[in-house]
Amino acid sequence: MMRKSSLLLSALLLFGTLASCGETASSPQPSVTDAPDTAEAVTEPEETDPLGYLPDKDFGGRTFTILTRNSMEYEFLAEEQTGDIINDAVYERNHAIEDRYNVKINLVAKETTWGGGDKFNSELDASIMAGDSDYDMVAGYAAMILGAVQQGLFVNWYDVPHIDITKPWWSPQIADSLTINNRMYAMTGDIALSIWEGMVCMYYNKKLADSYSTGDVYQTVKDGSWTFDRFLSVVSKVSGDLDGDTKYTDADLYGYVSSYSTPIDSFMPAFDIQVVKRGDDGWLYYTINSEKTVSALEKMKALFFSGDNFALTNGTSDFRKIFKEDRSLFYAADLRQSANLRDMETDYGIVPYPKFDDLQEKYYSTSTDGFSLILFPSTVKDTEFVGLITEALCSVSSSVIIPTYYDVALKDKYNRDSQSSEMLDIIRDSLIYDVGYLNSFALDTAGHLFVQLVREGKTDFASAYAKKEKTFQKRLDKMLEAYGDAE
């Protein structure tokens, strides 16, 4: 059988040392064309005006232009109703706002991928520095667009009228992470469906769970005892050379499959390990170089190098296909993939990533770093206009788009049981975001040092960190310059 080290090496040779985080953001958006199967599936919401708290304005047919990625156009524009419930919800939102404020929502889309976002950023920077008012709002690839903040070309959200980040449709976790020295240049919330689609989870195959007597995984989660050691003990039960060729290939049986990048990164927030944390002075400091990080690497080594229980795919292997064909007990991915599992014959469940250990009080989750962050170029001349329309977009998204995705598509159409819905709520309520990881590209990939060592089966984090510590610190200092002097 093909050993795990070979799979890891293939990943490194094919893609280098920088993790490609674009796999989920660039995946085709699946179509959801049908409504709930029964009339009773969705309770009709009470009719309320999601814009009632905002002032009435008539902008005389003015255009509100959004710059986004071409792979994420569906978040912000639907030219007509098609029967796809997400598309039609976006259409309904935009139509309501255009009618309410007499505006026209216009979208400009450009290509952006992980590691290739410099083109998106550089073109945007050039537009702003030239004094062009081409865009009212920018929706960028989170891990890439934050690098552009260092140029000082964006508006502080706290200076924009009508934006109320205390409202439930904005993400308090993002606000907490990205507010530095009373400045916040990027934000997101229900305005970006991608932050919901990108929430990470573990899918598990119920047929294999029964065959290998894993116990009630749902109950283990609810009891608070879904730890990494418990997860590893279950995964270690499952492996098999199904085709008898003495090599581990895509045709064999595994306890766990995932891509080699983001799903591994996601163990860090699950273990409450952050690249940087806020000090007592409110400033940011590196905290990833710790004994806990070393312990986490030891756990990863036990998973990836202690048996034949996992497949860490290198881009040529189809890990979703392996899972759908009942050849993996667990599959780590994001919620976006639930649409692609809809035709899976075997029932599956969804659970959060496991805790670090029994001492960890709660589960932690995050979203893959390809979600859309919202920024306002410094060339915006009318922040009242921009703030009002942006706030309206987020508010109506919360009322129209997110319930359609979360309650109808995700909970009703894609999931197989009510307990998965309960797990989704646990995942959603445990979201955290590490500003150091989101800024990993700007910080010379400091946030990806963990996954690089995992692939190599190494646990000496201190030595690897020491080699780049000065560079990491310089990058952090430069990043913080955009937020002024520490107060």
C-alpha positions in Angstrom: 0.0 0.0 0.0 1.1 3.6 -0.6 2.3 5.0 2.7 1.2 8.3 4.1 4.6 9.8 3.7 4.3 9.3 -0.1 1.0 11.1 -0.1 2.4 14.0 1.8 5.5 14.2 -0.4 3.3 14.3 -3.5 1.4 17.2 -2.1 4.6 19.1 -1.4 6.1 18.4 -4.8 2.9 19.4 -6.7 2.0 22.5 -4.7 5.1 23.7 -2.8 5.2 24.6 0.8 2.4 27.2 0.6 -1.0 25.8 1.3 -3.6 26.5 -1.4 -6.6 27.8 0.4 -8.7 28.3 -2.7 -10.2 24.9 -3.0 -13.5 25.8 -1.5 -13.7 29.4 -2.6 -13.2 28.3 -6.3 -15.5 25.3 -6.2 -18.5 25.7 -8.5 -21.6 26.9 -6.6 -24.0 24.0 -6.5 -27.5 24.7 -7.7 -30.4 24.5 -5.3 -33.5 24.6 -7.5 -36.1 23.0 -5.4 -38.1 24.3 -2.4 -38.7 22.2 0.7 -40.2 18.8 0.1 -43.3 19.5 2.2 -45.2 22.6 3.0 -44.6 22.1 6.7 -40.8 22.1 6.3 -40.5 25.8 6.8 -42.4 28.0 9.2 -43.4 31.3 7.6 -41.6 34.1 9.3 -43.5 37.1 10.7 -43.6 40.0 8.3 -41.2 42.7 9.5 -39.3 45.5 7.8 -35.6 44.7 8.0 -34.9 48.3 6.9 -37.2 50.0 9.3 -34.4 51.2 11.6 -32.6 53.0 8.7 -33.6 56.4 7.4 -35.6 56.7 4.1 -33.5 58.1 1.3 -34.0 58.6 -2.4 -30.7 58.5 -4.2 -32.2 59.3 -7.6 -31.1 56.1 -9.5 -27.5 56.3 -8.3 -25.3 53.3 -9.0 -23.7 51.3 -6.1 -20.7 49.5 -7.5 -19.3 46.4 -5.8 -15.9 44.9 -6.7 -15.7 41.1 -6.0 -14.2 37.9 -7.2 -15.6 36.2 -10.3 -16.0 33.0 -8.4 -18.2 34.8 -5.8 -20.5 36.8 -8.0 -23.5 34.8 -6.8 -23.2 36.4 -3.3 -24.0 39.9 -4.6 -25.8 39.7 -8.0 -28.7 37.8 -9.5 -29.9 39.3 -12.8 -33.2 37.3 -12.8 -35.2 34.7 -10.9 -34.2 31.2 -12.0 -35.9 28.9 -9.5 -32.6 28.4 -7.6 -33.5 29.4 -4.1 -30.2 31.1 -3.3 -30.1 33.0 -6.6 -33.7 34.1 -6.1 -33.1 35.2 -2.5 -30.2 37.4 -3.7 -32.5 38.8 -6.4 -35.2 39.5 -3.8 -32.7 41.3 -1.6 -31.2 43.4 -4.3 -34.6 44.3 -5.8 -35.9 45.3 -2.3 -32.9 47.6 -1.7 -33.0 49.1 -5.2 -36.7 49.9 -4.9 -36.4 51.3 -1.4 -33.5 53.7 -2.0 -33.8 54.2 -5.8 -30.4 52.8 -6.5 -28.9 50.4 -9.0 -26.6 47.7 -7.7 -23.7 47.1 -10.1 -21.1 44.3 -9.9 -17.5 44.2 -11.2 -15.8 40.8 -10.9 -12.1 40.0 -11.2 -10.1 36.8 -10.7 -8.6 36.1 -7.4 -7.1 32.9 -6.0 -4.9 32.0 -3.1 -1.4 33.2 -3.8 -2.6 35.0 -6.9 -4.5 37.7 -5.1 -1.7 40.2 -5.7 -3.2 41.0 -9.1 -6.6 41.7 -7.6 -5.0 43.8 -4.8 -2.5 45.6 -7.0 -5.2 46.6 -9.5 -7.4 47.8 -6.7 -4.5 49.7 -5.1 -3.7 51.4 -8.4 -7.3 52.5 -8.8 -7.4 54.0 -5.3 -4.0 55.7 -5.5 -5.0 57.2 -8.9 -8.0 58.8 -7.1 -10.5 56.8 -9.0 -13.9 56.3 -7.4 -14.6 53.1 -9.3 -15.9 51.1 -6.4 -18.2 51.9 -3.4 -17.6 48.5 -1.7 -15.0 45.8 -2.1 -15.7 42.1 -1.3 -12.3 40.4 -1.3 -10.8 37.1 -0.5 -10.3 37.3 3.2 -6.7 35.9 3.4 -5.5 38.0 0.5 -7.3 41.3 0.8 -6.1 42.0 4.3 -2.6 42.4 2.8 -3.9 45.5 0.9 -4.9 47.1 4.2 -1.2 47.8 4.9 -1.2 50.4 2.1 -3.6 52.6 4.1 -6.1 52.9 1.3 -9.3 52.0 3.1 -11.8 53.7 5.3 -12.1 52.9 9.1 -15.5 51.2 9.5 -16.1 53.1 12.7 -16.1 56.3 10.7 -18.9 55.2 8.3 -22.4 56.4 9.0 -25.3 54.0 9.4 -23.1 51.0 9.9 -24.0 49.3 13.2 -21.7 46.4 13.8 -23.6 45.6 17.1 -26.5 44.3 15.0 -26.8 40.5 14.8 -26.2 40.4 11.0 -22.6 41.5 11.5 -20.0 39.1 12.8 -18.9 40.0 16.4 -16.0 37.5 16.1 -14.7 39.2 13.0 -15.1 42.7 14.6 -13.2 41.5 17.7 -10.4 40.0 15.6 -10.0 42.8 13.1 -10.4 45.8 15.4 -7.0 47.1 16.4 -6.4 50.5 18.1 -10.0 51.4 17.5 -9.6 50.9 13.8 -11.2 48.3 11.6 -10.7 48.3 7.9 -12.5 45.1 6.9 -15.6 43.4 8.2 -18.2 40.8 7.2 -21.4 39.1 8.3 -24.6 37.9 6.7 -23.8 40.1 3.7 -21.4 37.4 2.6 -22.9 33.9 2.2 -19.4 32.5 1.9 -18.7 32.9 5.6 -21.6 30.4 6.3 -20.6 28.1 3.4 -17.0 28.0 4.6 -17.7 26.8 8.2 -15.6 23.8 8.7 -16.8 20.5 10.0 -16.4 16.7 10.0 -18.7 14.6 7.9 -19.0 11.0 9.1 -20.3 7.9 7.3 -23.0 6.3 9.5 -22.8 2.9 7.7 -19.1 2.6 8.6 -19.7 4.0 12.0 -22.1 1.1 12.7 -19.7 -1.4 11.1 -16.8 -0.4 13.3 -18.9 0.2 16.4 -17.7 3.8 16.9 -20.6 4.5 19.4 -23.0 7.4 19.2 -20.8 10.2 17.8 -23.6 12.8 18.2 -24.0 11.9 21.9 -20.2 12.1 22.3 -20.3 15.7 21.0 -23.3 16.6 23.2 -21.6 15.1 26.2 -18.6 17.4 25.6 -16.3 14.4 25.3 -15.6 14.7 21.5 -11.8 15.2 21.9 -9.0 14.5 19.6 -8.0 11.4 21.5 -11.5 10.1 21.1 -11.5 11.0 17.4 -8.2 9.3 16.9 -9.3 6.1 18.7 -12.2 5.9 16.3 -10.2 6.7 13.1 -7.6 4.1 14.1 -10.1 1.3 13.8 -10.7 1.8 10.1 -8.4 0.9 7.2 -8.3 -1.7 4.5 -6.4 -2.6 1.3 -9.6 -3.2 -0.6 -8.0 -3.9 -4.0 -5.2 -6.1 -2.6 -2.4 -4.3 -4.4 -0.5 -3.7 -1.2 -0.5 0.0 -1.8 -2.7 2.7 -0.4 -4.5 4.3 -3.3 -7.8 6.0 -4.0 -9.5 2.6 -4.1 -8.8 1.7 -0.5 -10.5 2.2 2.9 -9.6 5.0 5.4 -10.6 6.3 8.7 -10.1 9.9 7.6 -9.7 11.8 4.4 -9.2 15.5 3.6 -7.2 17.8 1.5 -3.7 18.5 2.8 -4.3 22.2 3.5 -7.2 24.1 5.0 -8.7 21.1 6.9 -5.4 20.6 8.7 -5.1 24.3 9.4 -8.6 24.1 11.0 -7.3 22.0 13.8 -5.5 25.0 15.2 -8.7 27.0 16.0 -10.4 23.8 17.1 -7.6 23.4 19.6 -7.8 27.1 20.6 -4.3 27.8 19.2 -4.0 31.2 17.7 -1.1 32.8 15.7 -1.5 36.1 17.5 -3.5 37.3 20.5 -4.3 40.6 21.9 -2.2 41.7 24.9 -3.3 43.6 27.9 -2.4 46.8 26.1 -4.8 45.9 23.2 -1.9 45.3 20.8 -1.1 42.0 18.9 1.6 39.6 19.8 2.7 36.2 18.5 1.5 33.3 20.7 1.7 30.4 18.3 5.2 29.4 19.5 4.0 27.5 22.6 4.1 24.1 24.2 0.5 23.6 23.3 1.4 23.9 19.6 4.0 21.2 20.0 1.5 19.0 21.7 -0.9 19.6 18.8 1.8 18.7 16.3 2.3 15.4 18.2 -1.4 14.7 17.9 -1.3 15.4 14.2 1.7 13.1 13.8 -0.2 10.4 15.6 -3.0 10.8 13.1 -1.0 11.1 9.9 2.1 8.9 10.6 1.1 6.1 12.9 -0.9 3.8 10.7 -2.8 3.3 7.4 -5.9 5.1 8.5 -6.0 8.3 6.5 -5.6 9.7 3.0 -4.2 13.2 2.8 -5.0 14.1 -0.8 -2.6 15.9 -3.1 -5.0 17.5 -5.6 -5.2 14.5 -7.9 -7.1 12.3 -5.4 -10.9 12.9 -5.0 -11.4 12.7 -1.3 -15.1 13.5 -1.6 -15.5 10.5 -4.0 -13.8 8.3 -1.4 -16.2 9.4 1.2 -19.3 9.1 -1.0 -18.3 5.5 -1.9 -18.2 4.4 1.8 -14.4 4.2 1.9 -13.8 6.7 4.6 -15.3 7.1 8.0 -14.6 10.8 8.4 -14.2 13.5 5.8 -13.0 17.0 6.9 -14.3 19.8 4.8 -16.6 22.8 4.9 -20.4 23.1 4.8 -20.3 24.0 1.1 -19.5 20.4 0.4 -22.9 19.2 1.8 -24.5 20.2 -1.5 -22.1 17.9 -3.3 -23.0 15.0 -0.9 -26.7 15.3 -1.6 -26.8 12.3 -3.9 -24.8 10.1 -1.5 -26.7 6.8 -1.0 -25.3 6.2 2.5 -26.5 8.4 5.4 -23.9 10.7 6.8 -23.7 13.0 9.8 -22.0 16.3 10.6 -20.1 17.0 13.8 -17.7 19.8 14.8 -13.9 19.4 14.9 -12.8 17.7 18.1 -11.5 19.5 21.2 -7.9 19.5 22.1 -8.5 17.5 25.3 -11.0 17.1 28.1 -9.8 20.3 29.8 -11.0 22.4 26.8 -14.4 23.9 27.9 -16.1 24.2 24.5 -15.8 23.4 20.9 -14.3 25.9 18.5 -14.8 26.2 14.8 -13.9 28.7 12.0 -14.6 29.3 8.4 -12.1 28.6 5.6 -10.2 31.8 4.8 -11.7 32.3 1.4 -14.9 34.1 2.6 -15.6 37.6 1.5 -14.4 40.5 3.7 -15.9 43.9 3.0 -13.8 47.1 2.7 -14.5 50.7 1.6 -11.9 52.4 -0.6 -10.6 55.7 0.7 -11.7 57.3 -2.6 -15.3 56.9 -1.5 -16.8 60.4 -1.6 -20.1 59.8 0.1 -19.7 57.5 3.1 -23.3 58.1 4.1 -24.5 56.6 0.8 -22.1 53.7 1.0 -22.7 53.0 4.7 -26.5 53.0 4.3 -26.6 50.7 1.3 -24.0 48.3 2.8 -25.9 48.2 6.1 -29.1 47.6 4.1 -27.5 44.8 2.1 -26.4 43.0 5.3 -29.7 43.5 7.1 -31.8 42.1 4.3 -29.3 39.3 3.7 -29.9 38.3 7.3 -33.7 38.2 6.7 -33.8 36.6 3.3 -30.6 34.9 2.2 -29.2 33.4 5.3 -32.5 31.7 6.4 -32.8 30.3 2.9 -29.3 28.8 3.0 -29.1 27.8 6.7 -32.7 26.7 7.4 -33.9 25.5 4.0 -30.9 24.4 1.9 -28.5 23.3 4.6 -30.7 21.9 7.3 -33.7 20.7 5.3 -32.3 19.8 1.8 -28.8 18.5 2.5 -28.9 17.0 5.9 -30.1 13.5 6.7 -31.3 13.9 10.3 -32.4 16.4 12.9 -29.3 15.8 15.0 -27.1 17.2 12.2 -29.0 20.4 12.5 -28.2 20.5 16.2 -24.5 20.0 15.3 -24.7 22.8 12.8 -25.9 25.1 15.5 -23.0 24.1 17.7 -20.5 24.8 14.9 -22.1 28.2 14.1 -22.1 29.2 17.8 -18.5 28.2 18.3 -17.0 30.3 15.4 -13.7 32.1 16.1 -11.3 33.9 13.7 -7.6 34.4 14.2 -6.4 37.7 12.8 -2.9 36.2 12.5 -4.1 33.3 10.4 -6.3 35.6 8.2 -3.2 37.8 7.7 -1.0 34.8 7.1 -0.1 35.9 3.6 0.9 39.3 4.9 2.8 37.7 7.7 5.0 35.6 5.4 2.8 32.6 6.0 3.3 32.5 9.8 -0.2 31.0 10.1 0.8 28.1 7.8 3.9 27.0 9.6 1.8 24.6 11.5 0.5 22.8 8.5 3.9 22.7 6.8 5.3 20.8 9.8 2.3 18.5 9.9 3.0 17.4 6.3 6.6 16.7 7.2 5.7 14.8 10.3 7.8 17.2 12.4 7.0 18.4 15.9 9.9 20.8 16.7 7.9 24.0 16.2 10.3 26.2 18.2 13.2 25.5 15.8 11.2 26.1 12.7 9.7 29.3 14.2 13.2 30.6 15.3 14.4 30.4 11.7 11.8 33.0 10.6 11.0 34.8 13.9 12.7 38.1 12.8 10.8 38.1 9.5 7.6 37.2 11.2 8.0 40.1 13.7 8.9 42.6 10.9 5.8 41.6 9.0 3.6 42.0 12.0 5.1 45.4 12.8 4.5 46.5 9.3 0.9 45.2 9.4 0.2 47.1 12.6 1.5 50.4 11.1 -1.8 50.7 9.3 -3.5 50.9 12.7 -1.4 53.8 14.0 0.7 53.9 17.2 -0.3 51.8 20.2 -2.3 53.8 22.7 
